[in-house]
Amino acid sequence: MRFEHLVEINDPNNPQLEPLTADQLWQGLVLRAESPELFVLGLDRAEIVDRGDGWLERVLHFGQASIRDHVTLEARRMVRYETEPTAEHAGGSLSMIIETPTPLALLVRFIYETTMPNVDPSGDDRYAEIVKSAYHEADLDTVRKIREIAATGRLG
């Protein structure tokens, strides 16, 4: 299954919404990679087991299940998570791409690619639609959390 959507970060038509800078957004996405427990519900513990220039290797612990992933950081442009398949998890990828189509516009494109089919053997797409909805809500929560953290001054 492939699922892609955009989340608008700054809305010039909404004066109630404090705008984020591209740098704050980038720092928030990096924080999500380095401290996922701040963003991911149900995550008990996260370990960064290796790191290099522009990448991290992590192990995420959800109860008895552990998931290993590789995170690629393309400075101020993209964060990509590639999850290894396990007995409990099918694996897949998530890319978060910062887009600035105009000087005032700031967006994040979320792209999920998984081994899950779009429809089950009977042709039913309800499960895939539920998963897509959950992904969308998690992404909105990520942006909300970045806003909360930015409001404290932690993201510059």
SULMO-V769864 format. One record per residue. N is the residue number from 0. RES is the residue in one small letter. OMEGA is omega in whole degrees, 0 to 359 (NA if undefined). Layout:
n-><N | N>
res-><RES | RES>
omega-><OMEGA | OMEGA>
This chain:
n-><0 | 1 | 2 | 3 | 4 | 5 | 6 | 7 | 8 | 9 | 10 | 11 | 12 | 13 | 14 | 15 | 16 | 17 | 18 | 19 | 20 | 21 | 22 | 23 | 24 | 25 | 26 | 27 | 28 | 29 | 30 | 31 | 32 | 33 | 34 | 35 | 36 | 37 | 38 | 39 | 40 | 41 | 42 | 43 | 44 | 45 | 46 | 47 | 48 | 49 | 50 | 51 | 52 | 53 | 54 | 55 | 56 | 57 | 58 | 59 | 60 | 61 | 62 | 63 | 64 | 65 | 66 | 67 | 68 | 69 | 70 | 71 | 72 | 73 | 74 | 75 | 76 | 77 | 78 | 79 | 80 | 81 | 82 | 83 | 84 | 85 | 86 | 87 | 88 | 89 | 90 | 91 | 92 | 93 | 94 | 95 | 96 | 97 | 98 | 99 | 100 | 101 | 102 | 103 | 104 | 105 | 106 | 107 | 108 | 109 | 110 | 111 | 112 | 113 | 114 | 115 | 116 | 117 | 118 | 119 | 120 | 121 | 122 | 123 | 124 | 125 | 126 | 127 | 128 | 129 | 130 | 131 | 132 | 133 | 134 | 135 | 136 | 137 | 138 | 139 | 140 | 141 | 142 | 143 | 144 | 145 | 146 | 147 | 148 | 149 | 150 | 151 | 152 | 153 | 154 | 155>
res-><m | r | f | e | h | l | v | e | i | n | d | p | n | n | p | q | l | e | p | l | t | a | d | q | l | w | q | g | l | v | l | r | a | e | s | p | e | l | f | v | l | g | l | d | r | a | e | i | v | d | r | g | d | g | w | l | e | r | v | l | h | f | g | q | a | s | i | r | d | h | v | t | l | e | a | r | r | m | v | r | y | e | t | e | p | t | a | e | h | a | g | g | s | l | s | m | i | i | e | t | p | t | p | l | a | l | l | v | r | f | i | y | e | t | t | m | p | n | v | d | p | s | g | d | d | r | y | a | e | i | v | k | s | a | y | h | e | a | d | l | d | t | v | r | k | i | r | e | i | a | a | t | g | r | l | g>
omega-><173 | 179 | 183 | 176 | 179 | 171 | 178 | 182 | 180 | 178 | 182 | 180 | 181 | 182 | 178 | 184 | 179 | 182 | 173 | 172 | 177 | 179 | 177 | 179 | 180 | 180 | 178 | 178 | 176 | 178 | 178 | 179 | 185 | 180 | 186 | 180 | 176 | 189 | 190 | 178 | 177 | 179 | 181 | 187 | 177 | 178 | 169 | 186 | 177 | 183 | 176 | 180 | 178 | 178 | 175 | 167 | 183 | 168 | 180 | 183 | 176 | 184 | 180 | 183 | 176 | 181 | 178 | 175 | 178 | 181 | 176 | 180 | 176 | 194 | 175 | 180 | 189 | 168 | 180 | 178 | 174 | 185 | 178 | 176 | 175 | 176 | 182 | 189 | 185 | 183 | 180 | 181 | 174 | 174 | 174 | 187 | 178 | 178 | 177 | 184 | 175 | 182 | 181 | 184 | 177 | 184 | 168 | 175 | 177 | 179 | 177 | 173 | 182 | 177 | 180 | 178 | 176 | 178 | 177 | 183 | 180 | 181 | 182 | 180 | 185 | 181 | 179 | 180 | 176 | 179 | 178 | 179 | 178 | 176 | 182 | 179 | 178 | 180 | 175 | 177 | 178 | 181 | 177 | 181 | 177 | 178 | 179 | 182 | 178 | 181 | 178 | 182 | 184 | 183 | 177 | NA>
